[in-house]
């Protein structure tokens, strides 16, 4: 018959072996992580350290299909540099970054022709219809001689 001390020692040894095996498996798997590499890097905003006299832009790298290496692409300026405050520029560039990230996740590739993807994207969007499209608008006169239309 086992004593309580022997049972505790046995349980401890089993728990230690299990923990060691789990840790070893995790380390082994992460050392040989063979997942497919991403096609593009993180999209970043260049702010020129807050200097409004310099150009701000969004930049990233995309995997070149010929070499298989990430290649830095031309920065995207848009109209961000026409804004005169840091907040406005960051807001515009954040929208550019989010939109570009969405497009890249959908499969857009700067090294290929994306017309098929663009057509698919356009076909998914349904035209906006307002429930009041068939309502007739009538002019109405107000005391100050200002005219406006009202939906009945």
N, C-alpha and C positions, 0 to 999 in steps of 0.2 A: 504494500500500500504506500502511496506517495504522501509525503508530508506537505503541509501547506507551503512551506518554503520552496520545495521542489516544484510544486505546481506553478507558483509565481515565477520562478526562474524559467521554467519551460514556456510559459505564456509570453514572458518578456523576450525570450530568444525567437519565438515564432513571429512576434510583432516586429522585432528588429529585422529579421530576414525579409518579411513582406515589405517593410518600408524601404529597405535597401534595394530590393528588386524593382520596386516602383520607381524609385529615384534613378536607378541605373537605366531603366527602360526609357524614361523621359529624357535623360541626358543623351542617350544613344540616338533616339529619334530626332532630337533637335540638332545633333551634330551632323546628321545626314538628311537634312530637310531638302527634299528634291521637288518641292512644289514648283509650279510653272512661274517664271519670273513675270512681274508686272510689265505691261507694255508702256506705261508712262510713270513718271515720277510725281511726287507731290507738287501740286500747283502752288506757287508762292507769289506773294506781292512784294515788289521792290519799292520801298518808300524813300530811298535816298536819305535815310536817317532824318526824315521830316523836312528836308529842304524842298521848298515849293518852287525854287528856281530850276531844279533838275527834273527830268522826266521820270514819272512813276509808271510801272507796268506790271503785268502778270507774266510769269515765266515758268517753263517746265521743260522736261526732256521726254522724248518719245523713242521707243525702240526702233531702230532702223532695220527694216526687214532684210536687207542685204548683209549687213555686218553683224546683226544681232545685238549691237551695243546701243545704249541710250545716247541719243544725240540731242543737244540743247537746240530748241527751235527759236525762231524769231520771236521776240517779246511782243505781247499784245498790249498796245497803248490805248486804242479806242479814242474816246473823247475825254478820258480821265484828266489829261493835263490842261484842259480848258477850264477846269474848276480851280478856284483860288484858295480854298480852305482844305486842311488836312482831312477833316471829317467827310467832306463831299467826295474827295478823291478816293478815300478808303471805301466809302459806300459804293461808288461806281465800280471800283476794281474788285470788290467783294462779289458784286453781281456778276461781273465778267468771269471770275474764278468759279463760282457755283455753276453758272451756265456751261462753261467749258468742261468742267468735271462731269456734269450730267451727259454732255455729248460724248465725251471719251468713254464713259461707262456704257453708253449705248452702242459703241463700236466704231465711232468715227476715227479715221486714221489719216493723219496729215500727209502720209506718203502715198495714199491711194485716192482713186476717184470715189467720192462719197455720194454720188447722185442717187443711187438706189436707196441708201439709208435715208437721205433727205426726202425722197418721194414717199417712203414708208412712214416717215415721221409726219409728213403733211397729211397722208391719208388717214392716220389715226385721229387727227384733230377733226372734230366735227364743227361745222360752222355755228357761230353763236346765234341763237334765236331767242328773242325776247318775247315774253308772253303778250306784250302789248304792241307787237309789230303791226297789227291790223287796225290799231286805234287811230282815228282821225284827229289830227291836231287842229285846234281852232284858235285864232288870235283873239285876245281879250284886251280891252282898253281899261287902263287904270287912271286914277285922277292925275297923275303926273305926266300923262301922255306917253308913258312907256308901254310898249307892247311886248307881250310874251305869249307863249303857247301853253296850253293846259290840257292834260289828258283827262277826258271824261270817263 
